[in-house]
Amino acid sequence: MASISLCMIVRDEEANLPRSLKPIAPYFDEVVVVDTGSKDETVFLARQFGAKVFHIPWQDDFSLARNESIAFASDVAQAAGAEFEFTRADRGGHQFLDAAAHGLDLGHE
């Protein structure tokens, strides 16, 4: 069975990352966080959620950064932004996993 990786590109997201990861991280086999130069506690917080953290310099190209994050995934990847917040209406992340299984990108809701 394929593993599903949550892939995120972040920079200075300490205010958003815990709110985004807490309800959804347990539903993924791994969390991949690509940091593009945070000066705050983003990297520390990502690691607190068990994320594999990678660092790349920001090259003013969102697509490049997203592709890099997906390249670090072990198997099947689902990209999301740190600003994406899950609620009880998301049925504990199942909506997100259903979207991932159908190839939908929920990174910009």
LUMLUM-875813 format. One record per residue: residue in one letter; x, y, z of N, C-alpha, C in turn. Coordinates in Angstrom, 2 decimals. Each point is the difference from the previous one (the first is absolute). Example, Ala and Ser with C-alpha at 12.3 -4.5 7.8 and 13.67 -1.06 7.14 Angstrom:
! LUMLUM-875813
{r "a", {13.19, -5.69, 7.80}, {-0.89, 1.19, 0.00}, {0.90, 1.20, 0.00}}
{r "s", {-0.35, 1.05, -0.72}, {0.82, 1.19, 0.06}, {-0.77, 1.09, 0.73}}
END
This chain:
! LUMLUM-875813
{r "m", {0.84, -1.18, 0.00}, {-0.84, 1.18, 0.00}, {0.88, 1.24, 0.00}}
{r "a", {-0.38, 0.98, -0.76}, {0.78, 1.24, -0.11}, {-0.12, 0.81, 1.29}}
{r "s", {1.09, 0.70, 0.31}, {-0.06, 0.93, 1.13}, {-0.34, 1.38, -0.55}}
{r "i", {-0.68, 0.80, 0.83}, {-0.40, 1.34, -0.42}, {0.76, 1.02, 0.83}}
{r "s", {0.65, 0.92, -0.68}, {0.79, 1.04, 0.64}, {-0.69, 1.34, -0.14}}
{r "l", {-0.08, 0.73, 1.08}, {-0.46, 1.38, -0.04}, {1.23, 0.86, -0.23}}
{r "c", {0.01, 0.80, -1.06}, {1.14, 0.84, -0.35}, {-0.38, 1.47, 0.13}}
{r "m", {0.82, 0.73, 0.73}, {-0.28, 1.41, 0.23}, {1.24, 0.83, -0.28}}
{r "i", {-0.23, 1.17, -0.58}, {1.05, 0.99, -0.20}, {-0.29, 1.11, 1.02}}
{r "v", {0.99, 0.35, 0.79}, {-0.25, 0.99, 1.05}, {1.13, 1.02, 0.09}}
{r "r", {-0.37, 1.13, 0.55}, {0.96, 1.02, 0.38}, {-0.68, 0.90, 1.03}}
{r "d", {0.58, 0.05, 1.17}, {-0.54, 0.82, 1.09}, {-1.48, -0.26, 0.24}}
{r "e", {-0.34, -1.25, 0.21}, {-1.40, -0.42, 0.19}, {-0.28, -0.48, 1.42}}
{r "e", {0.76, 0.46, 0.99}, {-0.21, -0.49, 1.35}, {-1.42, 0.25, 0.50}}
{r "a", {-0.64, 1.04, -0.46}, {-1.37, 0.30, 0.44}, {-1.02, -0.96, -0.62}}
{r "n", {0.27, -0.51, -1.19}, {-0.96, -0.84, -0.71}, {0.29, -1.49, 0.07}}
{r "l", {1.25, -0.37, 0.07}, {0.37, -1.40, -0.15}, {-0.64, -0.93, 1.03}}
{r "p", {0.03, 0.31, 1.29}, {-0.64, -0.92, 0.95}, {-1.49, -0.18, -0.26}}
{r "r", {-0.69, 1.07, -0.31}, {-1.44, -0.05, -0.27}, {-0.28, -0.84, -1.24}}
{r "s", {0.90, 0.02, -0.94}, {-0.17, -0.75, -1.24}, {0.36, -1.48, 0.19}}
{r "l", {1.11, -0.26, 0.68}, {0.49, -1.38, 0.13}, {-0.70, -0.84, 1.06}}
{r "k", {-0.37, 0.60, 1.11}, {-0.55, -0.78, 1.12}, {-1.14, -0.92, -0.40}}
{r "p", {-1.02, 0.48, -0.71}, {-1.12, -0.90, -0.30}, {0.25, -0.95, -1.17}}
{r "i", {1.02, 0.24, -0.82}, {0.15, -0.80, -1.21}, {1.23, -0.91, -0.02}}
{r "a", {1.07, 0.39, 0.67}, {1.25, -0.77, -0.06}, {-0.19, -1.49, 0.35}}
{r "p", {-0.82, -0.35, 0.98}, {-0.16, -1.42, 0.33}, {-0.58, -0.87, -1.13}}
{r "y", {-0.61, 0.63, -0.99}, {-0.61, -0.75, -1.08}, {0.95, -0.29, -1.16}}
{r "f", {1.22, 0.49, 0.10}, {0.99, -0.22, -1.04}, {1.11, -0.89, 0.51}}
{r "d", {0.61, -0.74, -0.91}, {1.12, -0.86, 0.37}, {1.26, 0.81, 0.30}}
{r "e", {0.11, 1.15, -0.64}, {1.11, 0.90, 0.30}, {-0.40, 1.42, -0.35}}
{r "v", {0.67, 0.93, 0.66}, {-0.18, 1.42, -0.28}, {1.35, 0.53, -0.46}}
{r "v", {0.01, 0.59, -1.18}, {1.21, 0.60, -0.57}, {-0.19, 1.51, 0.00}}
{r "v", {0.91, 0.70, 0.65}, {-0.05, 1.46, 0.04}, {1.27, 0.53, -0.65}}
{r "v", {-0.18, 0.82, -1.01}, {1.12, 0.66, -0.66}, {-0.02, 1.46, 0.44}}
{r "d", {1.04, 0.40, 0.70}, {0.10, 1.36, 0.51}, {0.85, 0.82, -0.95}}
{r "t", {-0.50, 1.19, -0.34}, {0.70, 0.85, -0.96}, {0.66, 1.22, 0.65}}
{r "g", {0.34, -0.15, 1.28}, {0.74, 1.08, 0.65}, {-0.65, 0.61, 1.22}}
{r "s", {-0.71, -0.79, 0.79}, {-0.67, 0.52, 1.18}, {0.98, 0.61, 0.99}}
{r "k", {-0.44, 1.09, 0.62}, {0.77, 0.66, 1.05}, {-0.68, -0.20, 1.36}}
{r "d", {-1.18, -0.62, 0.00}, {-0.74, -0.22, 1.24}, {0.14, -1.47, 0.43}}
{r "e", {-0.95, -0.50, 0.74}, {0.05, -1.36, 0.55}, {-0.68, -1.04, -0.90}}
{r "t", {-0.19, 0.30, -1.26}, {-0.69, -0.91, -0.91}, {0.66, -1.38, -0.04}}
{r "v", {1.30, -0.06, -0.18}, {0.69, -1.28, -0.12}, {-0.13, -0.81, 1.28}}
{r "f", {0.19, 0.64, 1.14}, {-0.15, -0.67, 1.29}, {-1.41, -0.59, 0.13}}
{r "l", {-1.02, 0.78, -0.32}, {-1.38, -0.47, 0.11}, {-0.29, -1.15, -0.96}}
{r "a", {0.52, 0.09, -1.20}, {-0.20, -1.09, -0.97}, {0.58, -1.30, 0.54}}
{r "r", {1.17, 0.07, 0.58}, {0.63, -1.21, 0.57}, {-0.79, -0.52, 1.19}}
{r "q", {-0.66, 0.88, 0.75}, {-0.83, -0.44, 1.12}, {-1.15, -0.88, -0.48}}
{r "f", {-0.42, 0.18, -1.23}, {-1.06, -0.82, -0.59}, {0.56, -1.20, -0.75}}
{r "g", {1.29, -0.25, 0.16}, {0.62, -1.15, -0.64}, {0.34, 0.19, -1.47}}
{r "a", {-0.03, 1.23, -0.46}, {0.28, 0.27, -1.42}, {1.46, -0.22, -0.33}}
{r "k", {0.21, -0.45, -1.21}, {1.34, -0.02, -0.58}, {0.19, 1.39, -0.60}}
{r "v", {1.00, 0.72, 0.47}, {0.19, 1.38, -0.42}, {1.20, 0.09, -0.94}}
{r "f", {-0.23, 0.67, -1.12}, {1.05, 0.25, -0.98}, {0.08, 1.51, -0.22}}
{r "h", {1.16, 0.46, -0.39}, {0.21, 1.43, -0.22}, {0.41, 0.24, -1.45}}
{r "i", {-0.67, 0.92, -0.64}, {0.40, 0.44, -1.33}, {-0.08, 1.52, -0.02}}
{r "p", {0.85, 0.64, -0.76}, {-0.11, 1.47, -0.10}, {-1.20, 0.37, -0.86}}
{r "w", {-0.67, 1.07, 0.38}, {-1.13, 0.49, -0.79}, {0.54, 0.60, -1.29}}
{r "q", {-0.53, -0.46, -1.14}, {0.46, 0.45, -1.30}, {-1.11, 0.76, -0.75}}
{r "d", {-0.94, 0.52, 0.76}, {-1.10, 0.76, -0.57}, {-0.78, -0.82, -1.03}}
{r "d", {-0.18, -1.30, 0.33}, {-0.69, -0.91, -0.91}, {-0.76, -1.02, 0.83}}
{r "f", {-1.30, 0.26, 0.20}, {-0.81, -0.88, 0.82}, {-0.03, -1.42, -0.56}}
{r "s", {-0.11, -0.15, -1.31}, {-0.06, -1.33, -0.61}, {1.27, -0.79, 0.28}}
{r "l", {1.12, 0.64, -0.09}, {1.27, -0.67, 0.27}, {0.05, -0.50, 1.44}}
{r "a", {-0.39, 0.85, 0.93}, {0.00, -0.39, 1.41}, {-0.98, -1.15, 0.26}}
{r "r", {-1.18, 0.06, -0.58}, {-0.98, -1.08, 0.17}, {0.53, -1.31, -0.57}}
{r "n", {0.59, 0.07, -1.18}, {0.57, -1.22, -0.60}, {1.12, -0.57, 0.85}}
{r "e", {0.80, 0.86, 0.60}, {1.05, -0.47, 0.91}, {-0.62, -0.73, 1.18}}
{r "s", {-1.06, 0.56, 0.57}, {-0.63, -0.65, 1.16}, {-0.55, -1.37, -0.38}}
{r "i", {-0.60, -0.10, -1.16}, {-0.56, -1.27, -0.46}, {1.12, -1.01, -0.26}}
{r "a", {1.14, 0.47, -0.48}, {1.13, -0.90, -0.27}, {0.52, -0.66, 1.28}}
{r "f", {-0.19, 0.64, 1.15}, {0.45, -0.56, 1.26}, {-0.98, -1.04, 0.57}}
{r "a", {-1.18, -0.11, -0.57}, {-1.00, -0.95, 0.48}, {0.44, -1.43, -0.29}}
{r "s", {-0.36, -0.90, 0.89}, {0.37, -1.41, -0.17}, {-0.79, -0.69, -1.10}}
{r "d", {-1.25, 0.38, -0.18}, {-0.84, -0.69, -0.97}, {-1.00, 0.98, -0.60}}
{r "v", {-1.25, -0.07, 0.38}, {-1.05, 0.87, -0.51}, {0.00, 1.30, 0.80}}
{r "a", {-0.04, 1.13, -0.70}, {0.09, 1.29, 0.67}, {-1.28, 0.80, -0.15}}
{r "q", {-0.34, 0.74, 1.06}, {-1.09, 0.96, -0.02}, {0.56, 1.31, 0.52}}
{r "a", {-0.06, 1.03, -0.80}, {0.53, 1.30, 0.41}, {-1.10, 0.83, 0.65}}
{r "a", {0.41, 0.78, 1.00}, {-0.94, 0.91, 0.68}, {0.79, 1.18, 0.53}}
{r "g", {-0.67, 1.13, 0.09}, {0.63, 1.18, 0.58}, {-0.21, 0.03, 1.50}}
{r "a", {0.90, 0.64, 0.71}, {-0.11, 0.10, 1.46}, {-1.22, 0.82, 0.40}}
{r "e", {-0.52, 0.80, -0.91}, {-1.18, 0.80, 0.32}, {-1.28, -0.83, -0.03}}
{r "f", {0.07, -1.22, -0.49}, {-1.18, -0.87, -0.07}, {-0.30, -0.52, 1.39}}
{r "e", {-1.20, 0.28, 0.50}, {-0.39, -0.42, 1.34}, {-1.15, -0.97, -0.08}}
{r "f", {0.13, -1.11, 0.70}, {-1.04, -1.02, 0.00}, {-0.94, 0.23, 1.16}}
{r "t", {-1.26, -0.30, -0.22}, {-1.02, 0.18, 1.03}, {-0.73, -1.32, 0.21}}
{r "r", {-0.89, -0.03, 0.97}, {-0.79, -1.20, 0.25}, {-0.79, -0.41, -1.25}}
{r "a", {-0.36, 0.96, -0.81}, {-0.76, -0.29, -1.22}, {0.81, -0.81, -0.99}}
{r "d", {1.31, -0.02, 0.18}, {0.86, -0.77, -0.89}, {0.02, -1.49, 0.37}}
{r "r", {-0.81, -0.37, 0.98}, {-0.09, -1.40, 0.44}, {1.37, -0.54, 0.38}}
{r "g", {0.74, 0.77, 0.78}, {1.29, -0.48, 0.50}, {1.02, -0.22, -1.09}}
{r "g", {-0.09, 0.72, -1.07}, {0.99, -0.13, -1.06}, {-0.40, -0.91, -1.13}}
{r "h", {-1.09, -0.71, 0.15}, {-0.40, -0.93, -1.04}, {-0.29, 0.70, -1.33}}
{r "q", {-0.56, 1.20, 0.06}, {-0.25, 0.74, -1.23}, {1.31, 0.25, -0.74}}
{r "f", {1.02, 0.34, 0.76}, {1.30, 0.27, -0.59}, {0.59, -1.26, -0.62}}
{r "l", {-0.09, -1.12, 0.70}, {0.53, -1.26, -0.53}, {-0.80, -0.46, -1.21}}
{r "d", {-1.32, 0.22, 0.02}, {-0.80, -0.33, -1.18}, {0.47, 0.81, -1.20}}
{r "a", {0.28, 1.28, 0.24}, {0.49, 0.85, -1.08}, {1.35, -0.48, -0.50}}
{r "a", {0.87, -0.39, 0.92}, {1.33, -0.48, -0.39}, {-0.13, -1.26, -0.85}}
{r "a", {-0.91, -0.89, 0.38}, {-0.19, -1.25, -0.74}, {-0.50, 0.27, -1.42}}
{r "h", {-0.69, 1.12, -0.19}, {-0.52, 0.33, -1.33}, {0.85, 1.03, -0.73}}
{r "g", {1.18, 0.29, 0.55}, {0.92, 0.89, -0.68}, {-0.38, 1.47, 0.06}}
{r "l", {-0.84, 0.40, 0.95}, {-0.37, 1.40, 0.12}, {0.98, 0.73, 0.90}}
{r "d", {0.26, 1.25, -0.29}, {0.93, 0.81, 0.77}, {-0.78, 0.96, 0.87}}
{r "l", {0.16, -0.14, 1.31}, {-0.70, 0.87, 0.93}, {0.92, 1.06, 0.58}}
{r "g", {1.08, 0.29, -0.66}, {0.97, 0.95, 0.52}, {-0.43, 1.44, -0.02}}
{r "h", {-1.03, 0.36, -0.74}, {-0.39, 1.39, -0.12}, {-1.48, 0.21, 0.18}}
{r "e", {-0.57, -0.56, 1.04}, {-1.43, 0.19, 0.26}, {-0.24, 1.30, 0.68}}
END
